[in-house]
Amino acid sequence: MAARAYWQGQIRLALVSIPVEIYSATKSGASVAFKQIHEPSGKRIKYEKVAPGIGPVDPEEIVKGFQYEKGKYVLLSDDEIEAVKLESKKTLELTQFVDSHEIDAIYYDKPYYVVPADDLAEEAFVVLRDALRKARKVGLGQLALRGREYVVSLKPCGRGMVLETLRYADEVNKASGFFRDIGDAKPDEDLLDLATSLIDKKTAKFDAGDYHDRYVDALKDLIERKRKGKTIETDDEAPAPSRGSNVVDLMAALKRSLEKPGAKAANDAPAKKAPAKRTSAKKTAIKDEKAPARKAPTRKRAAG
């Protein structure tokens, strides 16, 4: 395999150890990178690492430091940091198994492909993979990667497996803090039926290849036109998108959406005439609720 392994170690399940390698499952997408330029001269802005009262410093003289008081630091070398003993730096021990739906999608961070390290490890690897698939479970453990320890999940993926790093509970903002001001009124049934029909109309199988970054395409086109010396017009005051002001506007908008070419025959009963005036439901603060079927990773103190 041409790619370089991101991590090499072993997966341990009870007394069984499986040598594995993991590889990044994602890559950076297309992007447009900008440099800071001094406009009068056209020269690129550069930055130097400097120490107050000393000026520019040699990169070889730079070390990591932890500030324990203002202006006071504990200095650590890379070798000292690397020497911190933590079993999860080389071993992923599967300590728990859960149904995949028990982990809220908001906790998933980054995926990695997992493969057996050699032919001797393949048999045990396949057994674990197929056992997870048969049980419909996800394995959980902790793994040290690039300077920190993560909670990770492990699940089957085709012939191999996928490991995903998870965010800790204290790294995720509680949704209740953002949703508490949303009222508890129930939607109008006719509006709900129309919205559901519109969702049904636009339902299709997901294909990641159907999507691309249109903003990057537009930036590239802008850069090419500017490079060729074409005049660029900008709209300083773009009109704000219109918003429906009441239920009648929403009803009409949903109906027009369904009447567009390609809409399938509607099975809904004729919509009732919306009342001329509706009283708004009083907004009440929603109490924090714990989702009974969701589990959040919790931090464990690393062994020294």
N, C-alpha and C positions, 0 to 999 in steps of 0.2 A: 504494500500500500504506500503510495507516494506521499500522502499527507503525514505530518508529524503528530504523534500522539500527544494529546493535551495532558494526559495523566496515565501513568502505568502503576498497577498495583494488583490487589486481589479483592474479590467479593467473597465474604465469608457468611455462610449460613450454618449455624451450629458448628459442627466439626468439619464441614466441607469448605475448602478454600478453592476459588477459581481465579487463576491469573487472567487479567483482562487489560485492555487498553481502551481509553475513551478518546473520541475525536469530536471537535466542535461540529454540531449539526447545522449551524447557520453561518452565513457570511454577510459581509457588508454589502448593502444594495448600492445601486447607482446613486451618485450624489454629485453635487456641484460644490467644489471647495473654493472659498474666497480668501484672498490675502489682504491684509491691511496695507494701503498704499498712501504715501505722502503725496497728495494731489499736485502741489506746485512743481515738484521735481519728478514725479512718477516713480520714485524709488520705493522699494518695499521696506516696511517697518520691521525691524528685528529687535529681539530682546536678549539681554545679557543677564546672567546670574551674577548678582553682586552682593557683597556683605557691607553693611553700613560702616562707613569710616575706612573701608579697605578698598572697595571698588570691585572690578571683575575678579572672579576666583577660578581656579583650576577645577574642572569637574572631578578629578581624582581626589580632591580634598573635601568633597562633599559627602557627608554621612547622614544617616537618619537620626532624628532626635525627637524625644517625647517631652513636651513642656509640662512639668509638674507644678511650676509656679511661674508667674509672669517673668520672662527673661531668663528662666533657669531650665535646663534641658538634661535629660539622661540620653547619652549618645550610645547608639547601637550599631554594630557592623552587620553586614549582610550574613556573614558566617554565624554570628551570635543568634540572629533571628532564625536562620535556617536550622540551627541546632535545637530549637524548641521541640521537645519530645511530645508527639501527639500520635497515637496509634492510627487515627483516621487519615494521616498523611499518606499512608501506604495501604490501608485496609478499609474497605467499606463493609461494615458489619450490618446485615439486615436484621433489625431488631423488632420490626412490626410490619404487619400487612393489613391493608385496608381496601375497601371498595373505592374505585377511582372517583366516584361521584362524591365521596366524603370530603375531598380536598377541593376547596373553592378555587376556581381558575385564577383568581387574583393573587394567589400565593405562588403560582408557577413563575419562574424567572427565565432560565436559559436551558435549552436542550443539548444533549451530547449523545452521539452514537457509541454504543458499547459493543466490543467484539472480543472473542477469545484471544489471548495473547499468543497461543501456539496450538498445534494440532492436539497435544496432550490435554489441553484445557477444554477442547471443543465438546467432548461428551458431557461433562458436568455442566457446561454452559447451556447446552441444548436442553438438558433435563430441567434446569432452573427456568429457562425461558418458557418451555411448554407447561411446566407446573403452574407458573403464574398465569399463563393463558387459560389453562383448564379451570383454575380456581377463580379466574376473573378478579384477580387482586393486584394491588400495586405494593411493591416492597419499599420500606422506608429505612433510612439510616443516616449517618452523618459522615461527611467527607471533607478533609482539609484541602483547599485548592487556592493557590496563589495568595497566601497571606491571610486567609480566614477559613473558618469551618462552616460548612453549609449543611442544612437538612436537605436530603436528596430523595427523590423517588425513582423507582426502577420498574419498567414495564416492558412487555414484549413489543417488538416492532419488526414485522416481516421475519427475516431469518435471524435478526439480531435483537438487541434491546435498546431502549432509550432511557438515559438517566437525565433527570431534570432537577436543577437546583431550585430550592424553594425559599421564599422570603420568610423570615421569622415574624411572629405575631406583632412584635413591636415595630416592625418596618412597614406595616400596613395601617393606614388611617381607617378608623372605624366609620363605616358608611352612615351610621345613625347621625353623626355630626353634620353630614351634608344633606341628609334626607328628612331631617326632623320637621322642616317647615313646609313639606309637601302635605297638602290636605288629605283627609281620609274619605273624601266623597267618592262614591261609585260612579263610573262613567255611564252615560246614556246607552241603553241596550242597542238602539238603532245605530248609533255611532260606532259602538263596539263591533257590531255585525259587519258594517261597511269596512272598518279597518281590518278585520279578520279576512274579509274577501280580498282586499288589496294585498295582504300578506300572502294569501294562497296563490294569487295571480303571479306574484314575483318569486315564488318558491322554486328553486332549482338546485341541482347538485353542485356542491362547491368545487371549484377548480382554481387553484392559486394562480395558474397561468393566465387566467382571464383578467387579472389586474396588473397594473403597472403604475409607476409614480408619475402622474401627469404634471405635477409641479416641477419635477426635474426636467421633463421634456420641454415645458414652457420656458424654464430658465435657459436651457441650452439654445432654444430658438431665439430668445432675447439676446444672448451673448453673440450668436452668429450674425444677427441683424446689426447689432452694434459694431461688431468687428468689420462689417462691410460698409459702415458709414451711413446706414439708413437712419432716418429720423425716428425717434422713439417718442410716442405720445403716451402720457400718463394721465389717468383720471384722478385728480386730487380729491374730488368729493364724489365717491361712488355712492349711488342711492342705496339706502338701507333696505334689506329684504322686507317685503310686506308681511304683516302678521294678521291672522284672523282675529277679529275682536270679540266674536261670540260664537255660540253653538251653531247658528245658521251658516256662518262662513265655513266652519269645519265640515258640516254636513255637505255643503255644496262642493267643497274642495275634494272630499272623499269620493263623491259621486262622479265628478269630472275625471278623477284619476281612474276609476273603474270603466268609464265610457271610452277611454282611449283605444285606438285600434289594437286588436290582439287580446282584449279583455275577454275572459271566458263568460259563458252565460251565468247570470246571477241566479242563485237559488233562494235568495233572501226575500222575505215578504216586503211589500211596498213600505218605504220608510214613513213613519208617522210625521205629521207636520210638527215642526219644532215650535215650542211656545215662544211668544214674542219676547218674553222676559224671563230670565231664570235667576233665582236667588243663588248667590255663591255660597258654597258650604264653608262654614267657619273652619279655619285651619287650626288644627290642634297639634301640639307637639307629640311626636311619636316616641314612645319610650324605647330605650335600647333593648333590643331583643337578641338573644343568642340563638343562632341557627342550630337546631338540634342535630342536623346531619352534616355539619361542616367541621372539619378539624383544622386548626391552625398550628403550624410548627412552633415549638417553644424552644427557647435557647437553653443549652446546657453548658455549664461551666467547663471549659477545656481543662483536661488534666495537664499539670505542668510537667 
